[in-house]
């Protein structure tokens, strides 16, 4: 009876993540999204298992939507195919070009 009770309480948090996308995530679990997942799993009393897949075209279809995992730690806040949390991280991009190249402008 004790064994059945312990098994019923065991939890696994299945995460889909990019294996080579630092500073966000990597297979060595050195990214800040890996750390966030660890904290979440600790709060849930769960262990983490990863499904590694490069975040490219068809990432969601081949991972989360294929039920290979329970969550993806980092997606754009405007992702339409899934339910997302409020953003916890924002960044910007900078383009540097030579003076003899076309001007790059921004749309806001």
ChimeraX commands (.cxc) that place a marker at each C-alpha (Angstrom):
marker #1 position 0.00,0.00,0.00 radius 0.5
marker #1 position 2.80,2.43,0.80 radius 0.5
marker #1 position 4.41,1.82,-2.61 radius 0.5
marker #1 position 1.14,2.55,-4.45 radius 0.5
marker #1 position 0.71,5.76,-2.47 radius 0.5
marker #1 position 4.25,6.96,-3.27 radius 0.5
marker #1 position 3.78,6.14,-6.96 radius 0.5
marker #1 position 0.49,8.02,-7.11 radius 0.5
marker #1 position 2.17,11.12,-5.68 radius 0.5
marker #1 position 5.18,11.05,-8.02 radius 0.5
marker #1 position 5.00,13.86,-10.57 radius 0.5
marker #1 position 6.84,14.49,-13.78 radius 0.5
marker #1 position 6.90,17.87,-15.49 radius 0.5
marker #1 position 7.47,17.24,-19.19 radius 0.5
marker #1 position 9.07,20.22,-20.95 radius 0.5
marker #1 position 9.79,20.83,-24.63 radius 0.5
marker #1 position 12.78,23.06,-25.18 radius 0.5
marker #1 position 15.46,24.00,-27.68 radius 0.5
marker #1 position 18.70,22.05,-27.05 radius 0.5
marker #1 position 20.95,24.87,-28.29 radius 0.5
marker #1 position 19.40,28.26,-27.60 radius 0.5
marker #1 position 21.42,30.03,-24.90 radius 0.5
marker #1 position 20.86,32.17,-22.94 radius 0.5
marker #1 position 17.35,30.68,-22.90 radius 0.5
marker #1 position 17.91,26.90,-22.85 radius 0.5
marker #1 position 20.28,24.11,-23.79 radius 0.5
marker #1 position 20.72,20.37,-23.26 radius 0.5
marker #1 position 23.09,21.00,-20.37 radius 0.5
marker #1 position 20.26,22.94,-18.68 radius 0.5
marker #1 position 22.33,26.12,-18.36 radius 0.5
marker #1 position 19.75,28.59,-19.68 radius 0.5
marker #1 position 17.55,30.86,-17.61 radius 0.5
marker #1 position 14.43,29.09,-18.91 radius 0.5
marker #1 position 15.90,25.81,-17.63 radius 0.5
marker #1 position 16.26,27.48,-14.23 radius 0.5
marker #1 position 12.65,28.73,-14.32 radius 0.5
marker #1 position 11.45,25.20,-15.11 radius 0.5
marker #1 position 13.49,23.83,-12.19 radius 0.5
marker #1 position 11.85,26.32,-9.81 radius 0.5
marker #1 position 8.38,25.50,-11.11 radius 0.5
marker #1 position 9.02,21.76,-10.78 radius 0.5
marker #1 position 10.30,22.24,-7.23 radius 0.5
marker #1 position 7.11,24.14,-6.30 radius 0.5
marker #1 position 5.03,21.31,-7.82 radius 0.5
marker #1 position 7.08,18.59,-6.16 radius 0.5
marker #1 position 7.90,17.20,-9.60 radius 0.5
marker #1 position 10.89,16.00,-11.54 radius 0.5
marker #1 position 11.70,17.51,-14.93 radius 0.5
marker #1 position 12.07,15.58,-18.16 radius 0.5
marker #1 position 12.91,17.31,-21.43 radius 0.5
marker #1 position 12.02,16.67,-25.04 radius 0.5
marker #1 position 14.66,18.50,-27.04 radius 0.5
marker #1 position 13.66,19.99,-30.39 radius 0.5
marker #1 position 15.09,23.02,-32.20 radius 0.5
marker #1 position 12.69,25.96,-32.06 radius 0.5
marker #1 position 12.19,26.30,-35.75 radius 0.5
marker #1 position 9.27,25.81,-38.09 radius 0.5
marker #1 position 6.84,23.16,-36.80 radius 0.5
marker #1 position 8.30,23.23,-33.27 radius 0.5
marker #1 position 4.90,23.46,-31.56 radius 0.5
marker #1 position 3.25,20.94,-33.88 radius 0.5
marker #1 position 6.00,18.38,-33.24 radius 0.5
marker #1 position 6.25,18.92,-29.49 radius 0.5
marker #1 position 3.49,20.49,-27.42 radius 0.5
marker #1 position 0.63,19.87,-29.85 radius 0.5
marker #1 position 1.86,16.29,-30.36 radius 0.5
marker #1 position 1.56,15.88,-26.57 radius 0.5
marker #1 position 5.27,15.19,-26.15 radius 0.5
marker #1 position 5.33,17.65,-23.24 radius 0.5
marker #1 position 3.22,19.64,-20.81 radius 0.5
marker #1 position 4.77,23.04,-21.42 radius 0.5
marker #1 position 7.23,25.15,-23.37 radius 0.5
marker #1 position 9.05,27.63,-21.16 radius 0.5
marker #1 position 9.52,30.42,-23.68 radius 0.5
marker #1 position 7.24,31.47,-26.51 radius 0.5
marker #1 position 6.29,34.86,-27.94 radius 0.5
marker #1 position 3.41,36.41,-26.00 radius 0.5
marker #1 position 1.45,36.68,-29.26 radius 0.5
marker #1 position 1.57,32.94,-29.98 radius 0.5
marker #1 position -1.92,32.07,-31.21 radius 0.5
marker #1 position -1.94,28.25,-31.12 radius 0.5
marker #1 position -1.37,27.98,-27.37 radius 0.5
marker #1 position -2.31,29.62,-24.10 radius 0.5
marker #1 position 0.53,31.81,-22.79 radius 0.5
marker #1 position 1.30,33.54,-19.52 radius 0.5
marker #1 position 2.10,37.24,-19.27 radius 0.5
marker #1 position 5.65,37.92,-20.50 radius 0.5
marker #1 position 8.44,37.62,-17.95 radius 0.5
marker #1 position 11.22,38.75,-20.30 radius 0.5
marker #1 position 11.51,41.43,-22.96 radius 0.5
marker #1 position 14.40,42.17,-25.25 radius 0.5
marker #1 position 15.22,44.31,-28.22 radius 0.5
marker #1 position 17.28,43.82,-31.32 radius 0.5
marker #1 position 19.95,46.06,-32.77 radius 0.5
marker #1 position 21.14,45.98,-36.37 radius 0.5
marker #1 position 24.56,47.31,-37.25 radius 0.5
marker #1 position 25.42,47.94,-40.89 radius 0.5
marker #1 position 28.08,49.66,-42.90 radius 0.5
marker #1 position 27.40,53.28,-43.92 radius 0.5
marker #1 position 27.21,52.36,-47.62 radius 0.5
marker #1 position 24.31,49.91,-47.09 radius 0.5
marker #1 position 20.57,50.70,-47.17 radius 0.5
marker #1 position 19.16,52.29,-44.05 radius 0.5
marker #1 position 17.27,50.01,-41.68 radius 0.5
marker #1 position 14.19,51.53,-40.10 radius 0.5
marker #1 position 11.81,50.34,-37.43 radius 0.5
marker #1 position 8.03,50.07,-37.41 radius 0.5
marker #1 position 6.42,50.61,-34.04 radius 0.5
marker link #1:1,2 radius 0.2
marker link #1:2,3 radius 0.2
marker link #1:3,4 radius 0.2
marker link #1:4,5 radius 0.2
marker link #1:5,6 radius 0.2
marker link #1:6,7 radius 0.2
marker link #1:7,8 radius 0.2
marker link #1:8,9 radius 0.2
marker link #1:9,10 radius 0.2
marker link #1:10,11 radius 0.2
marker link #1:11,12 radius 0.2
marker link #1:12,13 radius 0.2
marker link #1:13,14 radius 0.2
marker link #1:14,15 radius 0.2
marker link #1:15,16 radius 0.2
marker link #1:16,17 radius 0.2
marker link #1:17,18 radius 0.2
marker link #1:18,19 radius 0.2
marker link #1:19,20 radius 0.2
marker link #1:20,21 radius 0.2
marker link #1:21,22 radius 0.2
marker link #1:22,23 radius 0.2
marker link #1:23,24 radius 0.2
marker link #1:24,25 radius 0.2
marker link #1:25,26 radius 0.2
marker link #1:26,27 radius 0.2
marker link #1:27,28 radius 0.2
marker link #1:28,29 radius 0.2
marker link #1:29,30 radius 0.2
marker link #1:30,31 radius 0.2
marker link #1:31,32 radius 0.2
marker link #1:32,33 radius 0.2
marker link #1:33,34 radius 0.2
marker link #1:34,35 radius 0.2
marker link #1:35,36 radius 0.2
marker link #1:36,37 radius 0.2
marker link #1:37,38 radius 0.2
marker link #1:38,39 radius 0.2
marker link #1:39,40 radius 0.2
marker link #1:40,41 radius 0.2
marker link #1:41,42 radius 0.2
marker link #1:42,43 radius 0.2
marker link #1:43,44 radius 0.2
marker link #1:44,45 radius 0.2
marker link #1:45,46 radius 0.2
marker link #1:46,47 radius 0.2
marker link #1:47,48 radius 0.2
marker link #1:48,49 radius 0.2
marker link #1:49,50 radius 0.2
marker link #1:50,51 radius 0.2
marker link #1:51,52 radius 0.2
marker link #1:52,53 radius 0.2
marker link #1:53,54 radius 0.2
marker link #1:54,55 radius 0.2
marker link #1:55,56 radius 0.2
marker link #1:56,57 radius 0.2
marker link #1:57,58 radius 0.2
marker link #1:58,59 radius 0.2
marker link #1:59,60 radius 0.2
marker link #1:60,61 radius 0.2
marker link #1:61,62 radius 0.2
marker link #1:62,63 radius 0.2
marker link #1:63,64 radius 0.2
marker link #1:64,65 radius 0.2
marker link #1:65,66 radius 0.2
marker link #1:66,67 radius 0.2
marker link #1:67,68 radius 0.2
marker link #1:68,69 radius 0.2
marker link #1:69,70 radius 0.2
marker link #1:70,71 radius 0.2
marker link #1:71,72 radius 0.2
marker link #1:72,73 radius 0.2
marker link #1:73,74 radius 0.2
marker link #1:74,75 radius 0.2
marker link #1:75,76 radius 0.2
marker link #1:76,77 radius 0.2
marker link #1:77,78 radius 0.2
marker link #1:78,79 radius 0.2
marker link #1:79,80 radius 0.2
marker link #1:80,81 radius 0.2
marker link #1:81,82 radius 0.2
marker link #1:82,83 radius 0.2
marker link #1:83,84 radius 0.2
marker link #1:84,85 radius 0.2
marker link #1:85,86 radius 0.2
marker link #1:86,87 radius 0.2
marker link #1:87,88 radius 0.2
marker link #1:88,89 radius 0.2
marker link #1:89,90 radius 0.2
marker link #1:90,91 radius 0.2
marker link #1:91,92 radius 0.2
marker link #1:92,93 radius 0.2
marker link #1:93,94 radius 0.2
marker link #1:94,95 radius 0.2
marker link #1:95,96 radius 0.2
marker link #1:96,97 radius 0.2
marker link #1:97,98 radius 0.2
marker link #1:98,99 radius 0.2
marker link #1:99,100 radius 0.2
marker link #1:100,101 radius 0.2
marker link #1:101,102 radius 0.2
marker link #1:102,103 radius 0.2
marker link #1:103,104 radius 0.2
marker link #1:104,105 radius 0.2
marker link #1:105,106 radius 0.2
marker link #1:106,107 radius 0.2
marker link #1:107,108 radius 0.2
view
